[in-house]
Amino acid sequence: MLLMPRKVKFRKSQKGKLRGLATLGHKLHFGEYGIKTLENGIIRANHMEACRIVVARKTKGAGKLWVNVFPWKPVSKKPAETRMGKGKGDLDHWMCPVRRGKVIFELSGVPEDFAKMIFRLVAFKLPVKCKFVTRSNL
């Protein structure tokens, strides 16, 4: 089940710029451990779902996971081998722009070394560089 908004005001959006640091969501709010981005980028809905599945399989029901980002921005794509013009393409996928310093996932209820191992596997699934953070070293 991929994440996507239930309803949006506009079907298609412009690309926009991704600059600066995260001023909101740069600290842990819920869990003991988290994974924080080290660069600006975009995270697609299928990336987030892949990360959620990795955590669910490894923890086997132990612990609690919080997802602090939501794919609210639509991305359109034109079909292959289409000539220029003829308007903007159809909706292809949903994504969430993230700035560096944003805590994407939080986890609690598991030992620190186990959480570190899980978030290492999660970082492989993400298109941005990330680092493991704990409540004590923030």
N, CA, C and O atoms as a GROMACS GRO file, in nm:
protein
  552
    1MET      N    1   0.084  -0.119   0.000
    1MET     CA    2   0.000   0.000   0.000
    1MET      C    3   0.088   0.124   0.000
    1MET      O    4   0.153   0.154   0.101
    2LEU      N    5   0.093   0.197  -0.111
    2LEU     CA    6   0.175   0.317  -0.120
    2LEU      C    7   0.103   0.435  -0.057
    2LEU      O    8  -0.019   0.447  -0.065
    3LEU      N    9   0.181   0.522   0.004
    3LEU     CA   10   0.125   0.644   0.063
    3LEU      C   11   0.094   0.745  -0.046
    3LEU      O   12   0.172   0.763  -0.140
    4MET      N   13  -0.019   0.810  -0.033
    4MET     CA   14  -0.055   0.920  -0.121
    4MET      C   15  -0.166   1.002  -0.056
    4MET      O   16  -0.241   0.948   0.027
    5PRO      N   17  -0.179   1.129  -0.090
    5PRO     CA   18  -0.285   1.209  -0.030
    5PRO      C   19  -0.423   1.161  -0.073
    5PRO      O   20  -0.441   1.111  -0.183
    6ARG      N   21  -0.519   1.178   0.015
    6ARG     CA   22  -0.657   1.139  -0.016
    6ARG      C   23  -0.717   1.236  -0.117
    6ARG      O   24  -0.791   1.196  -0.207
    7LYS      N   25  -0.683   1.364  -0.102
    7LYS     CA   26  -0.741   1.468  -0.187
    7LYS      C   27  -0.641   1.582  -0.199
    7LYS      O   28  -0.578   1.619  -0.100
    8VAL      N   29  -0.626   1.639  -0.318
    8VAL     CA   30  -0.537   1.753  -0.337
    8VAL      C   31  -0.612   1.866  -0.406
    8VAL      O   32  -0.710   1.842  -0.478
    9LYS      N   33  -0.565   1.988  -0.384
    9LYS     CA   34  -0.631   2.102  -0.446
    9LYS      C   35  -0.600   2.108  -0.596
    9LYS      O   36  -0.687   2.138  -0.677
   10PHE      N   37  -0.472   2.078  -0.631
   10PHE     CA   38  -0.432   2.078  -0.771
   10PHE      C   39  -0.369   1.944  -0.807
   10PHE      O   40  -0.290   1.889  -0.730
   11ARG      N   41  -0.405   1.894  -0.925
   11ARG     CA   42  -0.362   1.762  -0.968
   11ARG      C   43  -0.212   1.756  -0.999
   11ARG      O   44  -0.146   1.656  -0.970
   12LYS      N   45  -0.159   1.864  -1.059
   12LYS     CA   46  -0.018   1.868  -1.101
   12LYS      C   47   0.049   1.986  -1.035
   12LYS      O   48  -0.013   2.091  -1.016
   13SER      N   49   0.177   1.970  -0.999
   13SER     CA   50   0.249   2.080  -0.934
   13SER      C   51   0.380   2.108  -1.006
   13SER      O   52   0.428   2.025  -1.084
   14GLN      N   53   0.437   2.224  -0.978
   14GLN     CA   54   0.567   2.258  -1.036
   14GLN      C   55   0.679   2.195  -0.953
   14GLN      O   56   0.659   2.157  -0.837
   15LYS      N   57   0.796   2.185  -1.014
   15LYS     CA   58   0.907   2.113  -0.952
   15LYS      C   59   0.961   2.186  -0.828
   15LYS      O   60   0.979   2.123  -0.723
   16GLY      N   61   0.987   2.314  -0.838
   16GLY     CA   62   1.037   2.391  -0.724
   16GLY      C   63   1.185   2.368  -0.698
   16GLY      O   64   1.250   2.291  -0.769
   17LYS      N   65   1.238   2.435  -0.597
   17LYS     CA   66   1.379   2.424  -0.562
   17LYS      C   67   1.394   2.355  -0.427
   17LYS      O   68   1.304   2.362  -0.343
   18LEU      N   69   1.507   2.290  -0.406
   18LEU     CA   70   1.534   2.222  -0.280
   18LEU      C   71   1.665   2.275  -0.224
   18LEU      O   72   1.773   2.226  -0.258
   19ARG      N   73   1.655   2.374  -0.137
   19ARG     CA   74   1.775   2.434  -0.081
   19ARG      C   75   1.758   2.449   0.069
   19ARG      O   76   1.646   2.450   0.121
   20GLY      N   77   1.870   2.462   0.140
   20GLY     CA   78   1.866   2.497   0.281
   20GLY      C   79   1.860   2.379   0.375
   20GLY      O   80   1.864   2.263   0.334
   21LEU      N   81   1.851   2.413   0.505
   21LEU     CA   82   1.847   2.314   0.612
   21LEU      C   83   1.705   2.295   0.661
   21LEU      O   84   1.619   2.381   0.644
   22ALA      N   85   1.681   2.180   0.722
   22ALA     CA   86   1.550   2.154   0.783
   22ALA      C   87   1.541   2.230   0.915
   22ALA      O   88   1.624   2.211   1.004
   23THR      N   89   1.442   2.315   0.927
   23THR     CA   90   1.423   2.388   1.053
   23THR      C   91   1.318   2.320   1.139
   23THR      O   92   1.318   2.335   1.261
   24LEU      N   93   1.228   2.246   1.076
   24LEU     CA   94   1.130   2.168   1.148
   24LEU      C   95   1.163   2.020   1.130
   24LEU      O   96   1.203   1.979   1.021
   25GLY      N   97   1.146   1.942   1.232
   25GLY     CA   98   1.168   1.799   1.221
   25GLY      C   99   1.314   1.758   1.220
   25GLY      O  100   1.347   1.653   1.166
   26HIS      N  101   1.401   1.840   1.278
   26HIS     CA  102   1.544   1.806   1.281
   26HIS      C  103   1.585   1.739   1.412
   26HIS      O  104   1.702   1.707   1.432
   27LYS      N  105   1.488   1.718   1.502
   27LYS     CA  106   1.513   1.650   1.629
   27LYS      C  107   1.422   1.528   1.640
   27LYS      O  108   1.320   1.519   1.571
   28LEU      N  109   1.459   1.436   1.728
   28LEU     CA  110   1.373   1.322   1.755
   28LEU      C  111   1.254   1.368   1.839
   28LEU      O  112   1.272   1.439   1.938
   29HIS      N  113   1.133   1.328   1.802
   29HIS     CA  114   1.014   1.366   1.876
   29HIS      C  115   0.950   1.249   1.949
   29HIS      O  116   0.902   1.264   2.061
   30PHE      N  117   0.950   1.131   1.886
   30PHE     CA  118   0.875   1.019   1.939
   30PHE      C  119   0.965   0.906   1.988
   30PHE      O  120   0.953   0.862   2.102
   31GLY      N  121   1.056   0.859   1.903
   31GLY     CA  122   1.136   0.740   1.932
   31GLY      C  123   1.269   0.770   2.000
   31GLY      O  124   1.305   0.885   2.022
   32GLU      N  125   1.340   0.663   2.031
   32GLU     CA  126   1.473   0.673   2.093
   32GLU      C  127   1.581   0.687   1.987
   32GLU      O  128   1.684   0.751   2.010
   33TYR      N  129   1.560   0.627   1.870
   33TYR     CA  130   1.659   0.628   1.762
   33TYR      C  131   1.594   0.678   1.635
   33TYR      O  132   1.473   0.666   1.616
   34GLY      N  133   1.676   0.734   1.547
   34GLY     CA  134   1.622   0.786   1.422
   34GLY      C  135   1.724   0.782   1.311
   34GLY      O  136   1.841   0.751   1.333
   35ILE      N  137   1.678   0.812   1.191
   35ILE     CA  138   1.766   0.824   1.075
   35ILE      C  139   1.744   0.963   1.015
   35ILE      O  140   1.631   1.003   0.987
   36LYS      N  141   1.855   1.034   0.997
   36LYS     CA  142   1.853   1.175   0.960
   36LYS      C  143   1.920   1.193   0.824
   36LYS      O  144   2.023   1.130   0.797
   37THR      N  145   1.864   1.278   0.738
   37THR     CA  146   1.923   1.300   0.606
   37THR      C  147   2.044   1.393   0.617
   37THR      O  148   2.049   1.482   0.701
   38LEU      N  149   2.141   1.368   0.530
   38LEU     CA  150   2.262   1.451   0.525
   38LEU      C  151   2.268   1.537   0.400
   38LEU      O  152   2.362   1.614   0.382
   39GLU      N  153   2.168   1.524   0.314
   39GLU     CA  154   2.164   1.604   0.192
   39GLU      C  155   2.019   1.630   0.151
   39GLU      O  156   1.928   1.559   0.193
   40ASN      N  157   2.001   1.732   0.069
   40ASN     CA  158   1.868   1.762   0.017
   40ASN      C  159   1.834   1.663  -0.094
   40ASN      O  160   1.922   1.619  -0.168
   41GLY      N  161   1.708   1.628  -0.103
   41GLY     CA  162   1.666   1.535  -0.208
   41GLY      C  163   1.519   1.507  -0.200
   41GLY      O  164   1.445   1.571  -0.124
   42ILE      N  165   1.477   1.409  -0.280
   42ILE     CA  166   1.336   1.370  -0.280
   42ILE      C  167   1.325   1.224  -0.239
   42ILE      O  168   1.412   1.143  -0.270
   43ILE      N  169   1.218   1.193  -0.168
   43ILE     CA  170   1.190   1.056  -0.129
   43ILE      C  171   1.054   1.020  -0.186
   43ILE      O  172   0.953   1.083  -0.155
   44ARG      N  173   1.052   0.917  -0.270
   44ARG     CA  174   0.928   0.874  -0.333
   44ARG      C  175   0.849   0.786  -0.238
   44ARG      O  176   0.902   0.734  -0.139
   45ALA      N  177   0.722   0.770  -0.268
   45ALA     CA  178   0.633   0.687  -0.184
   45ALA      C  179   0.680   0.542  -0.180
   45ALA      O  180   0.668   0.477  -0.077
   46ASN      N  181   0.732   0.491  -0.292
   46ASN     CA  182   0.776   0.352  -0.293
   46ASN      C  183   0.905   0.332  -0.214
   46ASN      O  184   0.929   0.222  -0.163
   47HIS      N  185   0.989   0.435  -0.202
   47HIS     CA  186   1.107   0.427  -0.114
   47HIS      C  187   1.063   0.411   0.031
   47HIS      O  188   1.117   0.329   0.105
   48MET      N  189   0.964   0.491   0.071
   48MET     CA  190   0.916   0.487   0.208
   48MET      C  191   0.851   0.354   0.241
   48MET      O  192   0.867   0.301   0.351
   49GLU      N  193   0.779   0.298   0.145
   49GLU     CA  194   0.716   0.169   0.166
   49GLU      C  195   0.820   0.057   0.179
   49GLU      O  196   0.804  -0.033   0.261
   50ALA      N  197   0.926   0.065   0.097
   50ALA     CA  198   1.034  -0.034   0.105
   50ALA      C  199   1.102  -0.028   0.242
   50ALA      O  200   1.136  -0.132   0.299
   51CYS      N  201   1.123   0.092   0.294
   51CYS     CA  202   1.184   0.110   0.426
   51CYS      C  203   1.094   0.054   0.535
   51CYS      O  204   1.142  -0.013   0.627
   52ARG      N  205   0.965   0.080   0.525
   52ARG     CA  206   0.869   0.031   0.625
   52ARG      C  207   0.867  -0.121   0.628
   52ARG      O  208   0.859  -0.181   0.735
   53ILE      N  209   0.873  -0.183   0.511
   53ILE     CA  210   0.873  -0.329   0.503
   53ILE      C  211   0.999  -0.388   0.565
   53ILE      O  212   0.992  -0.489   0.634
   54VAL      N  213   1.114  -0.325   0.541
   54VAL     CA  214   1.241  -0.372   0.600
   54VAL      C  215   1.232  -0.371   0.752
   54VAL      O  216   1.270  -0.467   0.818
   55VAL      N  217   1.182  -0.261   0.808
   55VAL     CA  218   1.171  -0.249   0.954
   55VAL      C  219   1.072  -0.352   1.009
   55VAL      O  220   1.099  -0.415   1.111
   56ALA      N  221   0.959  -0.368   0.941
   56ALA     CA  222   0.857  -0.464   0.987
   56ALA      C  223   0.911  -0.607   0.987
   56ALA      O  224   0.884  -0.683   1.080
   57ARG      N  225   0.987  -0.644   0.885
   57ARG     CA  226   1.041  -0.779   0.876
   57ARG      C  227   1.149  -0.805   0.979
   57ARG      O  228   1.155  -0.913   1.038
   58LYS      N  229   1.235  -0.706   1.001
   58LYS     CA  230   1.347  -0.726   1.093
   58LYS      C  231   1.304  -0.723   1.240
   58LYS      O  232   1.354  -0.800   1.321
   59THR      N  233   1.211  -0.634   1.273
   59THR     CA  234   1.169  -0.623   1.414
   59THR      C  235   1.071  -0.732   1.454
   59THR      O  236   1.058  -0.763   1.572
   60LYS      N  237   1.001  -0.791   1.356
   60LYS     CA  238   0.902  -0.897   1.382
   60LYS      C  239   0.798  -0.855   1.486
   60LYS      O  240   0.762  -0.932   1.575
   61GLY      N  241   0.750  -0.733   1.474
   61GLY     CA  242   0.645  -0.685   1.562
   61GLY      C  243   0.694  -0.616   1.688
   61GLY      O  244   0.615  -0.550   1.757
   62ALA      N  245   0.823  -0.628   1.720
   62ALA     CA  246   0.878  -0.560   1.838
   62ALA      C  247   0.905  -0.414   1.803
   62ALA      O  248   0.932  -0.382   1.688
   63GLY      N  249   0.898  -0.328   1.902
   63GLY     CA  250   0.929  -0.187   1.881
   63GLY      C  251   0.818  -0.113   1.807
   63GLY      O  252   0.719  -0.172   1.765
   64LYS      N  253   0.838   0.018   1.792
   64LYS     CA  254   0.742   0.104   1.725
   64LYS      C  255   0.816   0.194   1.628
   64LYS      O  256   0.919   0.251   1.661
   65LEU      N  257   0.762   0.205   1.505
   65LEU     CA  258   0.822   0.288   1.402
   65LEU      C  259   0.734   0.410   1.375
   65LEU      O  260   0.612   0.398   1.365
   66TRP      N  261   0.796   0.526   1.364
   66TRP     CA  262   0.728   0.649   1.325
   66TRP      C  263   0.786   0.695   1.192
   66TRP      O  264   0.908   0.699   1.175
   67VAL      N  265   0.698   0.731   1.098
   67VAL     CA  266   0.740   0.787   0.969
   67VAL      C  267   0.709   0.936   0.974
   67VAL      O  268   0.593   0.975   0.985
   68ASN      N  269   0.812   1.019   0.967
   68ASN     CA  270   0.794   1.163   0.986
   68ASN      C  271   0.777   1.241   0.856
   68ASN      O  272   0.764   1.363   0.859
   69VAL      N  273   0.776   1.174   0.742
   69VAL     CA  274   0.757   1.242   0.614
   69VAL      C  275   0.637   1.179   0.543
   69VAL      O  276   0.603   1.063   0.566
   70PHE      N  277   0.575   1.258   0.456
   70PHE     CA  278   0.460   1.209   0.381
   70PHE      C  279   0.472   1.256   0.236
   70PHE      O  280   0.501   1.373   0.212
   71PRO      N  281   0.450   1.166   0.138
   71PRO     CA  282   0.460   1.206  -0.003
   71PRO      C  283   0.339   1.287  -0.049
   71PRO      O  284   0.240   1.231  -0.096
   72TRP      N  285   0.347   1.417  -0.036
   72TRP     CA  286   0.234   1.506  -0.065
   72TRP      C  287   0.243   1.570  -0.203
   72TRP      O  288   0.145   1.628  -0.251
   73LYS      N  289   0.359   1.560  -0.269
   73LYS     CA  290   0.381   1.634  -0.393
   73LYS      C  291   0.368   1.543  -0.515
   73LYS      O  292   0.438   1.442  -0.522
   74PRO      N  293   0.280   1.576  -0.612
   74PRO     CA  294   0.266   1.494  -0.731
   74PRO      C  295   0.378   1.520  -0.831
   74PRO      O  296   0.424   1.633  -0.846
   75VAL      N  297   0.422   1.415  -0.900
   75VAL     CA  298   0.523   1.426  -1.005
   75VAL      C  299   0.462   1.371  -1.133
   75VAL      O  300   0.412   1.259  -1.137
   76SER      N  301   0.467   1.453  -1.238
   76SER     CA  302   0.409   1.409  -1.365
   76SER      C  303   0.521   1.362  -1.458
   76SER      O  304   0.637   1.400  -1.442
   77LYS      N  305   0.484   1.280  -1.556
   77LYS     CA  306   0.582   1.227  -1.650
   77LYS      C  307   0.514   1.206  -1.784
   77LYS      O  308   0.402   1.155  -1.791
   78LYS      N  309   0.583   1.248  -1.891
   78LYS     CA  310   0.529   1.227  -2.025
   78LYS      C  311   0.568   1.088  -2.074
   78LYS      O  312   0.672   1.036  -2.032
   79PRO      N  313   0.488   1.029  -2.160
   79PRO     CA  314   0.523   0.896  -2.212
   79PRO      C  315   0.653   0.898  -2.292
   79PRO      O  316   0.695   1.003  -2.341
   80ALA      N  317   0.716   0.783  -2.304
   80ALA     CA  318   0.839   0.771  -2.383
   80ALA      C  319   0.809   0.796  -2.531
   80ALA      O  320   0.700   0.765  -2.579
   81GLU      N  321   0.907   0.851  -2.602
   81GLU     CA  322   0.897   0.878  -2.746
   81GLU      C  323   0.780   0.970  -2.782
   81GLU      O  324   0.712   0.949  -2.882
   82THR      N  325   0.759   1.071  -2.697
   82THR     CA  326   0.654   1.170  -2.723
   82THR      C  327   0.720   1.301  -2.765
   82THR      O  328   0.820   1.342  -2.707
   83ARG      N  329   0.665   1.365  -2.866
   83ARG     CA  330   0.722   1.492  -2.913
   83ARG      C  331   0.695   1.603  -2.812
   83ARG      O  332   0.607   1.592  -2.727
   84MET      N  333   0.775   1.710  -2.824
   84MET     CA  334   0.760   1.824  -2.734
   84MET      C  335   0.624   1.891  -2.756
   84MET      O  336   0.564   1.881  -2.863
   85GLY      N  337   0.578   1.959  -2.652
   85GLY     CA  338   0.447   2.024  -2.660
   85GLY      C  339   0.338   1.932  -2.610
   85GLY      O  340   0.366   1.834  -2.540
   86LYS      N  341   0.217   1.961  -2.645
   86LYS     CA  342   0.099   1.881  -2.608
   86LYS      C  343   0.075   1.879  -2.457
   86LYS      O  344   0.011   1.787  -2.406
   87GLY      N  345   0.126   1.977  -2.386
   87GLY     CA  346   0.093   1.991  -2.243
   87GLY      C  347   0.177   1.908  -2.148
   87GLY      O  348   0.267   1.834  -2.188
   88LYS      N  349   0.145   1.924  -2.022
   88LYS     CA  350   0.218   1.854  -1.914
   88LYS      C  351   0.171   1.709  -1.908
   88LYS      O  352   0.055   1.678  -1.937
   89GLY      N  353   0.262   1.620  -1.871
   89GLY     CA  354   0.231   1.477  -1.867
   89GLY      C  355   0.136   1.440  -1.753
   89GLY      O  356   0.101   1.523  -1.670
   90ASP      N  357   0.096   1.314  -1.752
   90ASP     CA  358   0.006   1.264  -1.649
   90ASP      C  359   0.081   1.235  -1.519
   90ASP      O  360   0.204   1.223  -1.518
   91LEU      N  361   0.007   1.225  -1.411
   91LEU     CA  362   0.064   1.196  -1.279
   91LEU      C  363   0.133   1.059  -1.280
   91LEU      O  364   0.073   0.959  -1.320
   92ASP      N  365   0.258   1.056  -1.236
   92ASP     CA  366   0.335   0.932  -1.236
   92ASP      C  367   0.352   0.875  -1.095
   92ASP      O  368   0.327   0.757  -1.072
   93HIS      N  369   0.393   0.960  -1.001
   93HIS     CA  370   0.412   0.914  -0.863
   93HIS      C  371   0.405   1.032  -0.766
   93HIS      O  372   0.398   1.148  -0.808
   94TRP      N  373   0.407   1.001  -0.638
   94TRP     CA  374   0.405   1.101  -0.532
   94TRP      C  375   0.540   1.103  -0.463
   94TRP      O  376   0.605   0.999  -0.449
   95MET      N  377   0.584   1.221  -0.420
   95MET     CA  378   0.713   1.231  -0.354
   95MET      C  379   0.710   1.336  -0.244
   95MET      O  380   0.618   1.419  -0.236
   96CYS      N  381   0.813   1.330  -0.160
   96CYS     CA  382   0.827   1.424  -0.050
   96CYS      C  383   0.964   1.488  -0.059
   96CYS      O  384   1.065   1.418  -0.046
   97PRO      N  385   0.973   1.620  -0.080
   97PRO     CA  386   1.104   1.685  -0.078
   97PRO      C  387   1.156   1.694   0.066
   97PRO      O  388   1.082   1.734   0.155
   98VAL      N  389   1.282   1.657   0.089
   98VAL     CA  390   1.341   1.665   0.223
   98VAL      C  391   1.467   1.750   0.220
   98VAL      O  392   1.548   1.741   0.127
   99ARG      N  393   1.482   1.831   0.322
   99ARG     CA  394   1.603   1.911   0.336
   99ARG      C  395   1.700   1.839   0.428
   99ARG      O  396   1.660   1.751   0.505
  100ARG      N  397   1.827   1.876   0.420
  100ARG     CA  398   1.926   1.807   0.504
  100ARG      C  399   1.904   1.840   0.651
  100ARG      O  400   1.875   1.954   0.688
  101GLY      N  401   1.917   1.737   0.734
  101GLY     CA  402   1.894   1.752   0.876
  101GLY      C  403   1.758   1.700   0.921
  101GLY      O  404   1.730   1.697   1.040
  102LYS      N  405   1.673   1.660   0.828
  102LYS     CA  406   1.537   1.613   0.863
  102LYS      C  407   1.544   1.468   0.912
  102LYS      O  408   1.609   1.384   0.851
  103VAL      N  409   1.476   1.440   1.024
  103VAL     CA  410   1.465   1.304   1.075
  103VAL      C  411   1.348   1.238   1.003
  103VAL      O  412   1.234   1.282   1.016
  104ILE      N  413   1.378   1.133   0.926
  104ILE     CA  414   1.275   1.070   0.842
  104ILE      C  415   1.199   0.963   0.919
  104ILE      O  416   1.076   0.962   0.920
  105PHE      N  417   1.272   0.872   0.982
  105PHE     CA  418   1.212   0.762   1.057
  105PHE      C  419   1.260   0.764   1.201
  105PHE      O  420   1.374   0.802   1.228
  106GLU      N  421   1.173   0.723   1.293
  106GLU     CA  422   1.211   0.708   1.434
  106GLU      C  423   1.168   0.570   1.480
  106GLU      O  424   1.070   0.514   1.432
  107LEU      N  425   1.244   0.516   1.574
  107LEU     CA  426   1.219   0.380   1.622
  107LEU      C  427   1.244   0.375   1.772
  107LEU      O  428   1.335   0.440   1.822
  108SER      N  429   1.162   0.298   1.843
  108SER     CA  430   1.185   0.277   1.986
  108SER      C  431   1.141   0.137   2.023
  108SER      O  432   1.072   0.069   1.946
  109GLY      N  433   1.182   0.093   2.142
  109GLY     CA  434   1.143  -0.039   2.190
  109GLY      C  435   1.236  -0.151   2.150
  109GLY      O  436   1.204  -0.268   2.170
  110VAL      N  437   1.352  -0.117   2.092
  110VAL     CA  438   1.452  -0.216   2.054
  110VAL      C  439   1.590  -0.170   2.105
  110VAL      O  440   1.607  -0.051   2.128
  111PRO      N  441   1.688  -0.261   2.123
  111PRO     CA  442   1.822  -0.221   2.166
  111PRO      C  443   1.890  -0.133   2.060
  111PRO      O  444   1.856  -0.136   1.942
  112GLU      N  445   1.988  -0.054   2.106
  112GLU     CA  446   2.053   0.043   2.016
  112GLU      C  447   2.128  -0.024   1.901
  112GLU      O  448   2.119   0.021   1.787
  113ASP      N  449   2.202  -0.130   1.929
  113ASP     CA  450   2.279  -0.195   1.822
  113ASP      C  451   2.186  -0.258   1.717
  113ASP      O  452   2.219  -0.261   1.599
  114PHE      N  453   2.070  -0.308   1.761
  114PHE     CA  454   1.972  -0.366   1.670
  114PHE      C  455   1.908  -0.255   1.584
  114PHE      O  456   1.888  -0.272   1.464
  115ALA      N  457   1.879  -0.141   1.648
  115ALA     CA  458   1.822  -0.027   1.575
  115ALA      C  459   1.921   0.026   1.472
  115ALA      O  460   1.882   0.064   1.362
  116LYS      N  461   2.049   0.027   1.509
  116LYS     CA  462   2.154   0.072   1.417
  116LYS      C  463   2.160  -0.019   1.294
  116LYS      O  464   2.175   0.029   1.182
  117MET      N  465   2.150  -0.148   1.317
  117MET     CA  466   2.154  -0.246   1.208
  117MET      C  467   2.031  -0.229   1.117
  117MET      O  468   2.043  -0.236   0.994
  118ILE      N  469   1.915  -0.206   1.176
  118ILE     CA  470   1.793  -0.188   1.097
  118ILE      C  471   1.802  -0.061   1.012
  118ILE      O  472   1.770  -0.062   0.894
  119PHE      N  473   1.845   0.049   1.074
  119PHE     CA  474   1.853   0.176   1.001
  119PHE      C  475   1.962   0.174   0.895
  119PHE      O  476   1.956   0.251   0.799
  120ARG      N  477   2.062   0.088   0.911
  120ARG     CA  478   2.163   0.070   0.806
  120ARG      C  479   2.097   0.011   0.682
  120ARG      O  480   2.125   0.054   0.570
  121LEU      N  481   2.010  -0.089   0.703
  121LEU     CA  482   1.936  -0.149   0.592
  121LEU      C  483   1.837  -0.051   0.530
  121LEU      O  484   1.815  -0.051   0.409
  122VAL      N  485   1.777   0.033   0.614
  122VAL     CA  486   1.684   0.134   0.566
  122VAL      C  487   1.757   0.237   0.479
  122VAL      O  488   1.704   0.280   0.377
  123ALA      N  489   1.878   0.276   0.520
  123ALA     CA  490   1.955   0.376   0.446
  123ALA      C  491   1.990   0.328   0.305
  123ALA      O  492   2.002   0.410   0.214
  124PHE      N  493   2.005   0.196   0.287
  124PHE     CA  494   2.032   0.143   0.153
  124PHE      C  495   1.913   0.166   0.060
  124PHE      O  496   1.932   0.179  -0.061
  125LYS      N  497   1.794   0.171   0.114
  125LYS     CA  498   1.673   0.186   0.034
  125LYS      C  499   1.643   0.331  -0.004
  125LYS      O  500   1.561   0.356  -0.092
  126LEU      N  501   1.710   0.426   0.062
  126LEU     CA  502   1.680   0.567   0.041
  126LEU      C  503   1.774   0.630  -0.062
  126LEU      O  504   1.890   0.590  -0.070
  127PRO      N  505   1.726   0.727  -0.140
  127PRO     CA  506   1.809   0.791  -0.242
  127PRO      C  507   1.895   0.906  -0.189
  127PRO      O  508   1.966   0.970  -0.267
  128VAL      N  509   1.890   0.934  -0.059
  128VAL     CA  510   1.972   1.040   0.001
  128VAL      C  511   2.064   0.978   0.107
  128VAL      O  512   2.034   0.874   0.165
  129LYS      N  513   2.177   1.045   0.132
  129LYS     CA  514   2.268   0.999   0.237
  129LYS      C  515   2.205   1.024   0.373
  129LYS      O  516   2.143   1.128   0.395
  130CYS      N  517   2.221   0.928   0.463
  130CYS     CA  518   2.159   0.938   0.595
  130CYS      C  519   2.256   0.899   0.704
  130CYS      O  520   2.359   0.837   0.677
  131LYS      N  521   2.222   0.937   0.828
  131LYS     CA  522   2.302   0.891   0.943
  131LYS      C  523   2.210   0.854   1.058
  131LYS      O  524   2.098   0.904   1.071
  132PHE      N  525   2.260   0.765   1.141
  132PHE     CA  526   2.188   0.714   1.257
  132PHE      C  527   2.203   0.814   1.371
  132PHE      O  528   2.314   0.860   1.399
  133VAL      N  529   2.093   0.849   1.437
  133VAL     CA  530   2.098   0.941   1.550
  133VAL      C  531   2.022   0.880   1.668
  133VAL      O  532   1.927   0.805   1.651
  134THR      N  533   2.069   0.916   1.787
  134THR     CA  534   2.000   0.873   1.909
  134THR      C  535   1.959   0.995   1.988
  134THR      O  536   2.003   1.107   1.958
  135ARG      N  537   1.877   0.975   2.088
  135ARG     CA  538   1.831   1.086   2.170
  135ARG      C  539   1.946   1.151   2.245
  135ARG      O  540   1.945   1.272   2.269
  136SER      N  541   2.046   1.072   2.283
  136SER     CA  542   2.157   1.125   2.362
  136SER      C  543   2.253   1.208   2.278
  136SER      O  544   2.307   1.308   2.327
  137ASN      N  545   2.277   1.170   2.150
  137ASN     CA  546   2.377   1.246   2.072
  137ASN      C  547   2.319   1.359   1.990
  137ASN      O  548   2.391   1.423   1.914
  138LEU      N  549   2.188   1.386   2.005
  138LEU     CA  550   2.131   1.504   1.936
  138LEU      C  551   2.156   1.624   2.022
  138LEU      O  552   2.117   1.735   1.986
   0.00000   0.00000   0.00000
